[in-house]
Amino acid sequence: MDLGSILHTIFNFENYGELLALVQNSIWAGAVLGLLGGLIGTFVMKRDLAFAVHGISELSFAGASFALLIGADIIFGSLAGSVAAALLLGLMGVRARDKNSIIGVIMPFGLGLGILFLALYQGRAANKFGLLTGQIVSVDTVQLQVLAGTAVVVMLALAAIWRPLSFASVDPEMAEARGVPVRGLAIAFMVLLGVSVALSIQIVGALLVLALLITPAAAALRVTTSPRLVVLLSVVFAITATVGGILLALGSRIPISPYVTTLSFLIYVVCRIIGNVRAKRGINGRVVRPHAAMGQAVEDQPVAG
């Protein structure tokens, strides 16, 4: 296959208008998942749970694979696996070291179960591949309503615990001393995270769910320290990557996940460059001189102009 054929496979805009009209529900679904992913992702970064997202996604994949094998609803199978993993992590992984070790056990177990169920499945190969890497599916109105309704419930629950969860995420010891139910909030958030992972797998697949729940928030944190702006940018970046990925993948034979992950990665790279430039300007705005008596570097006040 020559380069022209490869590019035609990756970017194929023939009959684009006709195809676009057929995936309106999928675009709306992508926007809803982007909104949810951007909100959840900010707390994932605050609570240092990036590794946990991957662990939950593996059991979500196992649940979806089992549902596919027995002919049940894949979404409910994915939700069952995600919530089970989230509850296990929330109940058992109190300390960071315990949490990481538990995730390290869950990940290969869930992936192994998922591969086993897919190996036993005798249906279409596209269904197997889609669980791992995502795909543009024909989302009907009922499916969109279920997805949007579930996402709204998660976002309302997140809004209800937003302030105490933010406090517990930044300073858990102080929050516990002030009477904030830190452990209960941790379990509640893990359940919300599990549901979000299960919903996100429909778009980007089990292996690349980090691009929707981690990368946008990580990019936002590179360019601002304002909590409100971090949330806003995280949501904008997640929606841009998800909806943009669907629009780019429309009509091609390649799964949606490479487009979503590439857009997400490019957004992160741009934000990282902007953050580095700002950091250098901040350093250059100060004069560093050795202390006369102590022989240590001391920072003067910012230079005007």
N, C-alpha and C positions, 0 to 999 in steps of 0.2 A: 504494500500500500504506500503510495507516494504522499508527500506532504500536503498536496492539494486535497486528496481524498480524506486525509486525517482531519484537516481543518473543516472540510465540508461536513464531516460527521460530528465534530464538536460544535460548530456554529452553522446551523442550517435554518434559514429563515424563509424557506419556500412555504407558501400557503399559511404564513404566520397569522394573518388576520382571522382565517377560518379556525385555526387551532386555538387561538386566544379566546375565541368565543366559547369554546368547549370546556375551558378550565377556569372559569370565573370563580366557582366554588373553591377550587384548589388554591387560587390566589388569596381569597379571603381567609382560608384555613391557614395559609402560610403567614398572613399578617397577624392573625390571632396568636399563633404559636410564637411569632417574633416578639409580640408584646409581652406574652407570658415569660418567654425565655429571658428577655431583657430585665424584667423585674426580679425574677428568681435569681438570675445570674449575679446581681449585685450582692446578694446575701451569701451566695456560694463563695464569692471571692472574699468577702469580709470574714467568713467563718472557716476559710481555708478548706473547702470541701470539693475541690476540683477532682481529686482522686476518687472521692465518694460517688460523684456523678458517673464515672466510668464503671465503678462496681455495680451501681444500681442498674445501669443500662444493660449489663450482662445478664442479670436475672430477669429484666424486662424482656430481653431477647429470648430467653429460655421460655418464659410464659407465653410470648407470642408464638414461638415455634410449636409449643405443645398445643395451643389453640388451633393453629393451622393443621396440625397432624390429626386432631380429632374432629375437625370441621366446625369448631366453635368460633366466636367472634374474636378476631385477632386483637382488637383494641382492649377488650376486657381481659384477655390473657396477658397482654402487656402490662395493663394496670395492676393485675394481681401480682405479677412478678416484681414490679417496681415497688409497690407498697410493702410487700413482704421483705424485700431487701432494705428498704428505708427504715422499717420498724426494727429490723434486726440491728442495723447500725445505730439507730437512735437509742435502743435499749441497752446494747452491749458495749458500744464504743464510746465510753465516757471520756477517757483520756485519748489524746492524739495518737500515742503509740499503739494503744489497743485498737483504735479505729482503723489505723492503717494496716495493722496485721489482719484484722477481720476482713477488710476490703480485699487484701491480697489473697485471702482464702476464697472469698465469694467469687471473684472475677473468673478464675479458671474453671470453678465448679459450674457457674452459670453458663459460660461459653461452651463448656463441654456438653452440658445438657442440651443447649440449643442446637449444637451441631448434631447430636444424637437424634433429636426429634426431626430435624431437617433431613437427615439421612434416611429415616424411616418414612418420610413423606413421599408419596408417589405422584403428587400433582405437578403443576407447572413449575418449571425451574425459575421462571421470573418471580414467582411468589417467594421462593427461597432467597433469591438474590436481593429482593426488595427489602426484606427484613434487616439485612446487614448494611446496605448502602443507600436505602431510600429510593423513592420513585414518585413520579407524578401519577397519581391515581385519579380516577374519575370520582370526585367527591360529590355525592348527591346532596340534596337539601337537608335530608334527615341527618346524615352523617355530619354535615357542617353544623347543624343545630346542636347535636350532641357534643361535638368538640368545643364549640363556642360556649355552650352552657357549662361544661366541665371547667373550662378555662376561667370563666367568670366566677365560679364558685371558689376556685383556687385563689384568684386575685382578691376576692372579697375577704377570704380567710387571711390572706397575707396582709391586707390593709388593716384588719382587726388587731393583728399582733405586731404591726410595723414598729411602733415606738419601743415597746419592751424588747422586741427581738433585736432592734438596732443597738440598744443599750447592752444587751447580753452578748451581742456579737463583738462589740468594741472592747468591753471590760467585763467579762463574765464574773470575776471575783467581786467587784464592786456591786454589780447588779444583784448578785445573790445576797450580799450583805444588806442591800436595800429592800430585800423581800421579793425580788423578781423571781418567778418560777423558772429558773434557767433550764433545768432538766426537762420540764414539761414543754417549754418553748422549743428546745432542741428536737424533741420527738415530733412535735407538731410540724416544725419546719421540714424535717426529714420526710414526713408523709407528703407534704406539699411538693417537695422536690421530687419524690418518687412519681407522683401523678404527672408532674411537668415532664419528666424524662420519658414516661410512657407516651405522652402526647407528641413529644418532639421526635420520637423514633419513626413516626409515620412519614416525616418529611426527610430527615437526614440519615435514618438508619441507626442501628444499635452501635456500630463501630465509630461513628462520627458525630455523635450527639454533643460532644464537647464544643463543636463549632457554634452551636446555638445557645448553649447554657453557660459557656465559659468565656470564649473569645470576645464577644461584644462588651461584656463588663470589664474584662481585662484591658481592652482598648480604651474604654472610657476612663479608667483609672490612670492611664498614661498621660492624659491631657488635662485633668482637673482633679482637685481634691474636694470640691463642693459636693456634699452628699446628694443634693437635689439634682445637680447637673450630671453627676455620675449616673443616676437612675435614668434621666432623660436621654442622655447620649447612648447608654446601654440599650434602651428600647429602640431608638432610632437605628443604631447599628444592626441590631438583631433583625428588625423588620426589613431593612435594606438588603441584608445578606439573604434572608429567606425568600422574600418576594422577588428580588433580583435574580436569585438562583433559579426560581421557577420560570421566570421569563426567558432567561438564557437557555435553559434546558428544554424549553418547549420546542418540539419538533425534532430534536436530536435523538439518537439511539443510546445516549449515555445517561446513566442515572443522575438524579438531581444533586446528589451529595457532593460531587466534585465542584460544581458551580457554587453551591452554598459555602463550602469550606474555603474555596479560593477567594471569594468575595470577603468572607469573614477575616481571612488571613491578611488580605491586602489592606483592609480597614485597620487591622491591628498594626501592621508595618507602618502605615502613614501616621497613626497616632503615636507610635513609639518614636518615630523621627521627630515629630512635633514636640513631644515631651523632652527628648534629648536636646533639641535646639533651645527650648525654654530653660532647661537646666543649665546649659552652658552660658546663656545670657545672664542668668542669675548669679553664676559664679564670677563671670567677668564684670558684673556690676559691683563687686566687692574687692577691696584691696587687701591682700594677705601679706602680712609683714612679720618678721620674727620679733618676739617679745624681747625687749632689751635685757631684762634681768633673768628671765626663766629660760630663754632660748627656745620658746615654743611658738608655733604659728598662731597668730591672733588675727581675728577678722575685724576690720574697721566697718563702719557703717557704709551702706550703699553710696556709691559716688553719684552725685546729682548729674542728671543729663546723660 
